[in-house]
Every structure is written in structure tokens, then in C-alpha cells.
């Protein structure tokens, strides 16, 4: 029966090979192929393969050879075709570990069947479960081939660009030409196309300068295959076979069934093997799958899940659940967990599980790096739906509290949840929190009790935001200053004003007018206190103009600066420059008033001059006032009068070549020139925009670099090393439970206002699960940047006490937890490496780094790499 089942599996595999990839070529050990060659080929001519021998590829000579080897990391070599065709009949040919064969897919499947049948016969009909392992012990390898003219050799290039990192490393070991000679027999007939001018018939033929791509399916060359071939018979003699079926899974060990109790694992495997070594099995990295390995190892050491999946979990599979995955994820995970807990197991290649994962979650397809927490979230949800005991989900109507107690409402929500969701995942991993929303307008309060699978805790540094603004005084007495303040990330504009007021010691009779500057003009004013700070981008440039409150009734005058002739300034060709200067002006101001006001605002930017020049300016100003004989009884500006710089009846300043024009908000037009002794006409209560034209000779008189100095709200530095931050896990939890306003993208529809409102939200823990999974939100994303926080989180490893954070307390339930697993992420965004730390009884911890499992001291468990924490509830006696 077992041989028949194996034959059917291989028959199905043959059909899949024929239909899916008729052109596939397999790269296999020649010794493995030689054993089955007679059975597969018989007396046909195909028994004679074309022999190739490897040699060094031509490279740069002389000193450039060393440089080329450093910068060119591709694997390049030649395959020289031997004139004599070999069949391998000589007993000495093809037995070296450096001899390989290229065979088509159908021949590989036939050889696989021959080997499987032979081993089944040797075992006298006993169950042999290697078929699936053999079928999955295959990985792809991309080559690029080229054939130089008038030669009998092929050029081969294997690149990191075309292959996963792990597969490229394996290729470097297989095709190393530095040591022993490597020989390859081609039984597929594909390479001969290069020498018959029929390259267009080659699989995946493309006219590329890098060569014609060829994908090989490499089989029988991984470490797991070699170990399995050497130990398979020995292991089969010591242990019984684990058999799985679609309707259920029964585990047999020495003729007895598995027992689901506290000592399940020990009784499951029997006393013949040392219990302390069980579960210490690594997972092979299939190519950037460390994120998956890390999460799986943490779940594979979750106490009740281990008992469950080593038991008869198959009877709870719900194949008819439309939200599930036909039970395939649960079966694949259960089979993988059994292999990890098998005694004497070698590192497991989770290819079957990976293929199922890629099928039902295409976002994890391929060999890119992913997020272990995202994989964990999908897996827990998938296992729940596959194992949901509820076959037909009832309709549940959510009712309002109607003045009932929170406990009564929470219990009702939980019963409704269990009526539709009942699985081992719900039993072990799901809790409940209370969510309170308050409308900022009508004060409508909405309370719901929602389930959670894990807690995603923000790091306190992610709850705050640093913003830099330039403060400009409008009294002309000081230069602009930059202030960096810290505000709530999801705060409001009033939080920004409050923080800035404290930072620059704003007086009680002073106020700010904040504006966004773009292209040397004011783009908009930020005046609404309830506006969200998320509307301000990091690359924006903000100026806070400091005013006296008593003059708020006067209209604004905005001065923009422009050169009369376009020229290079601060490294670029420009005509407009500088921060717009802002003040207030009375309605009946003349051109002279406007000129004096501008010179007053410009005074802090003057460059130092010698004493004789300053005396001359001072005496000239006094003389001008005597000549004019006029006095301004209504100061048009703040802070008193300004010395006049104009001769009686003059249209332009003395010793100044400035020209003033009324312009638009962007300073792009010169609507009307301002005459000094004429009243400037403007609309009531409207902003007056003035364009000031500078002659080239006066650029040196003022510090235009300071006038143009304007900082961005936040400028990230890719290479700046930030100081190591430290925070306790309790602080992260407090930040998670803190009341905060919803973001503009998460507006809440208020049933009272009948509109979407930016409500305030407050979360409270209500019901805690037996297994508490805590996700530390280290990664942040924006439209332009991705960032990882290296904050060190100090988390308890033996006594996480949440008694003070639970809203509903019961003396019958313990709210203390013990750490048993950690998923770690090392490195930066988009890459890095994942590992797992797992508690394995007493004070023993182990580091699971893909296929490597090593002990680790407990004092090394806490690090800034901790990403997902796994806690189990402490059982009080």
C-alpha cells in the first residue's frame, strides 16, 4: 500500500512536471543518476551524454586581475566540451563527488521513482516517507550561458543579481574550480543547441549581452539531503513513522498514540530519547526567509500550541470556512512543527510551508526580506480560520450599552465573538480591550469591546515629533533665531504654539503669526489652533513672526526681496532671495513710512562698518530731519519712530538704491511703483505685498546669507549616529493606553453629529490572553523615508505584572507573565537579519539563527534588537 501511494505521488509529480515545466532541466549528482540510469534509459541512445570539463574563465591580466576579482563578485567559469562522448560505463567514471549530470524533468522523476521503489523493497514493504522530502529538496539556480565563436566551450556566469543569496553561496561551493576538476554530463541535449546554431530553441532564449539565461533545478546537493541519505535507514529502524491524513492526524510512537497532557512531548516521543534535546532543531534559510524562521520558532515553542499540533488536530480542521485556506496552512504548519520536535532531527527545510504561504499570501512570495510580525499576524489569523470550530457563523447584532455596566457589555461582546470565532488560537492568544471614542463637538461617547491577537506598542520616541522653526522679531532689534521643539506626533497646531512660546520665552503681551515659506514668499498662514500637525511635512519651512498683541488691528505689510539683475547668490543663479519680512502698518501710510519700516526690519542684517562711516550716517540723518521739518505724530510701526533717510521731496532713499513696488502674494509682478511722499492706496484690512528691488552694489552691505537662512521642519541625517535611547516596556504600554486624537486619515463618524470627526480615542486592557504577544513598533514609514528605531526596551523576563493596567480585575485570574520567546531583528530597514531566542526549561535559553541552534546566557536576551515578545501567564498555586 505504501509503495502504491508513493507511486501515485510520483505519478502526480510527473504530470505536474509535464504540464508546468516541460523544459525544466535538473542538475543532480552523477552517482545518484548512474544507479537509476539503466532503468530510466534502457538501451536507448540517450544513455550517452555529452561530457564537459570546467576550467578558469579568461579574466583581466596583470595588476588589473586583482582589482577585477575584488569588484566582480560573479561566479564565472568555462565548460569545455570533450570530443569523446562518454556513457559512464567505466566503473571509475562518475563516482567522484565532483561529477554531475543534466537531465530533463521526466528522467529525473523516473530516477526518483526507481530510488524510492528500491528503498521500499529493501525495507520489506515498511512505510517510507521520503517522497515528499525528495520532491521538495529542489531549489532553482539561474545561469547565463554564452558560446564564443569557433570554440568547443561554453562560458558560464552565475550572478547574485539573478539568484537568492543562499543559492548563490551554494553555487560557489558546487562550481568552485580552484581545487578538484569538475565534470558534467549533459543528458538533456540542451547544450548542444549552442553548437548547431539553434540558440532560438533554447529555453527562455533572449538576445542579451549578458548571455542566454538557463534555469537549473538543483537536486540532491543540499546538506539536508546528504544527511538524510546517510541516516535515513538508521532513523527508520529506531522510530516509527508519523502518518497524516486529510481528515485527521494520528501520531504513533512504538505502537501507542499521543497523549495530550502536561508531559505531552516526553510521553509523545517516549523515554528512549532525551527530552532536553527535543525542539532544538533549526530551520534552513531558503533565501531571505529568516523572518519566517524566527516567527515559526517562537510559535513552535508556545506550550499549548505544541501540545495541540502534536496531537490529533486534524479533526478540527474546517475546510469549508470561506475565510480559511482549506486547512492547508494548518496542515503544513502542523507537519513542520512535528519535524522540528522529532528526536535527532537535522535542520529542516520548510519548503512545503513556504510554498503554501506564497500561495495564500502572495505578499510573501519570492525571496525578498519581509517583516516577521506581519508573517506572524497572517499565520495566527490563518491558523484560526483553518481551525475554527464554528462551521456556520451566526449573525450577531451589536447593541449599545444603554446605561449598562461595562462588565455586562464586555461579556456580551465576548460571547458574540466566541459565537463566530472558536479555535485553539482564540483559546490561547486572544484578549479583549475597551475602546472609548469621544466626539470633540457634541461630546458623544462611544464604547466598544474588541478582541486582539497581539499588542502593538509604540516606542515613546515614535509618539513625539521634533520640529524646527525660525523666529523673526518684527521690532528690528534682533536677528532671526531657530528653535527646535518636541510636540505630540498626532497633536494640534496649538501644541506647536505652546511649545514654541515656552522655548523662546514669549511675553504675555506678545503673539506669533506662523507662516509657511516657499520660493522666498509666504505660501500660507497657520492660524487654526485645532489643525492637525500631520498637515505639516518634514521638508516644509516655517517662520514664526513675533508681534505685540496691541497692534493686531493694523493690516499686515509683507516685504519680499529681489535683485535688479539676476546673479549668482549662495551658489545658484537667482533674482529673488531671503525670508519675507513682516510688520504692521497704519492705513494712511506714505511711501516714506514704508521705506523707513523696511530699513528698520533690515537693520539686524547690516554688516559691520567702520566708525567714521557710522558717524557720517548719524549726522546725515539728523541733518535730513532738520531739513524736512516734519514729524510723524502717528507711528506707523511698532517700537517707536525711525530716523528718516530721505531728502525733502525725494523719491528714493539717500545713499540707498532700493525701489519699492506693490506686488502680488508671490512677488512676481510690479503693479505700481511706490512714491515716497505719496499715500499708498490699498484695500481696507487687506495685506499689503511690497516687492523691494536691490541694486547689485548693495548686496555686500547686508548679510544676505543670514537673511536667506531658513531651516526645514525636520531634516533627517542618514549618517548621523543617534544616541542610544532606553525605555521600559511599561512606558511603551502607557503610551499605547494614553488618550490621543485620531489622525486625519482615521476620522470617526459621529452618530450624534452625523459627520466624520477627529475624535479622541482611549484604550484600556479588559481581558488578557494566556499567551500575550507584544509587538514593539520599531519601523516607521512615510512617503519618502523608512526608519528603524534602535531604542533599547527594558522588558521583564520573569515577572511582567499587568495588574495595574487592567481595567477589569478578577481575583481568580493572574495578570503576571513570564517571557519564553523573543523575535529579534538586527540591521536596518529593508534588510537585516532575524533570529529567535527561546526559553527551553529551567534557566536555559537558546539562540535559533536559521539552521544554527546554540545556547545563550540569559543576560543577553535583552537587546535593542528585540522586536516581538512572547509571554505566557504565570500559573499561581
RAPE-V645390 format. One record per run of one state. SS is the DSSP state (hx for helix, st for strand, lp for the rest). FROM is the first residue (numbers start at 1). LEN is the number of residues. If there is no record, write none. Layout:
BEGIN
ss->SS from->FROM len->LEN
ss->SS from->FROM len->LEN
END
This chain:
BEGIN
ss->lp from->1 len->1
ss->hx from->2 len->19
ss->lp from->21 len->4
ss->st from->25 len->5
ss->hx from->30 len->12
ss->lp from->42 len->3
ss->hx from->45 len->3
ss->lp from->48 len->1
ss->st from->49 len->8
ss->lp from->57 len->7
ss->hx from->64 len->8
ss->lp from->72 len->3
ss->st from->75 len->7
ss->lp from->82 len->4
ss->st from->86 len->1
ss->lp from->87 len->12
ss->st from->99 len->6
ss->hx from->105 len->18
ss->lp from->123 len->7
ss->hx from->130 len->7
ss->lp from->137 len->1
ss->st from->138 len->9
ss->lp from->147 len->6
ss->st from->153 len->6
ss->lp from->159 len->6
ss->hx from->165 len->10
ss->lp from->175 len->8
ss->st from->183 len->4
ss->lp from->187 len->4
ss->hx from->191 len->5
ss->lp from->196 len->3
ss->hx from->199 len->3
ss->lp from->202 len->10
ss->st from->212 len->8
ss->lp from->220 len->3
ss->hx from->223 len->16
ss->lp from->239 len->4
ss->st from->243 len->2
ss->lp from->245 len->4
ss->st from->249 len->2
ss->lp from->251 len->1
ss->st from->252 len->2
ss->lp from->254 len->2
ss->st from->256 len->2
ss->lp from->258 len->6
ss->hx from->264 len->6
ss->lp from->270 len->5
ss->hx from->275 len->3
ss->lp from->278 len->5
ss->st from->283 len->1
ss->lp from->284 len->6
ss->hx from->290 len->10
ss->lp from->300 len->3
ss->hx from->303 len->7
ss->lp from->310 len->3
ss->hx from->313 len->4
ss->lp from->317 len->11
ss->hx from->328 len->13
ss->lp from->341 len->7
ss->st from->348 len->1
ss->lp from->349 len->2
ss->hx from->351 len->10
ss->lp from->361 len->1
ss->hx from->362 len->3
ss->lp from->365 len->7
ss->hx from->372 len->15
ss->lp from->387 len->19
ss->hx from->406 len->15
ss->lp from->421 len->3
ss->hx from->424 len->6
ss->lp from->430 len->1
ss->st from->431 len->8
ss->lp from->439 len->6
ss->st from->445 len->8
ss->lp from->453 len->2
ss->st from->455 len->4
ss->lp from->459 len->1
ss->hx from->460 len->4
ss->st from->464 len->10
ss->lp from->474 len->7
ss->st from->481 len->8
ss->lp from->489 len->3
ss->st from->492 len->1
ss->hx from->493 len->11
ss->lp from->504 len->6
ss->st from->510 len->9
ss->lp from->519 len->2
ss->st from->521 len->6
ss->lp from->527 len->5
ss->st from->532 len->1
ss->hx from->533 len->3
ss->lp from->536 len->6
ss->st from->542 len->7
ss->hx from->549 len->3
ss->lp from->552 len->3
ss->st from->555 len->15
ss->lp from->570 len->2
ss->st from->572 len->14
ss->lp from->586 len->4
ss->st from->590 len->1
ss->hx from->591 len->15
ss->st from->606 len->1
ss->lp from->607 len->4
ss->hx from->611 len->18
ss->lp from->629 len->30
ss->st from->659 len->4
ss->lp from->663 len->9
ss->st from->672 len->2
ss->lp from->674 len->5
ss->st from->679 len->1
ss->lp from->680 len->8
ss->st from->688 len->7
ss->lp from->695 len->1
ss->hx from->696 len->6
ss->st from->702 len->1
ss->lp from->703 len->1
ss->hx from->704 len->4
ss->lp from->708 len->18
ss->st from->726 len->3
ss->hx from->729 len->9
ss->lp from->738 len->2
ss->st from->740 len->2
ss->lp from->742 len->2
ss->hx from->744 len->3
ss->lp from->747 len->1
ss->st from->748 len->3
ss->lp from->751 len->4
ss->st from->755 len->3
ss->lp from->758 len->2
ss->st from->760 len->8
ss->lp from->768 len->3
ss->st from->771 len->7
ss->lp from->778 len->1
ss->st from->779 len->3
ss->lp from->782 len->4
ss->st from->786 len->3
ss->lp from->789 len->3
ss->st from->792 len->3
ss->lp from->795 len->5
ss->st from->800 len->2
ss->lp from->802 len->1
ss->hx from->803 len->3
ss->st from->806 len->1
ss->lp from->807 len->9
ss->st from->816 len->11
ss->lp from->827 len->6
ss->st from->833 len->7
ss->lp from->840 len->5
ss->st from->845 len->5
ss->lp from->850 len->2
ss->st from->852 len->5
ss->lp from->857 len->1
ss->hx from->858 len->3
ss->lp from->861 len->5
ss->st from->866 len->8
ss->lp from->874 len->4
END
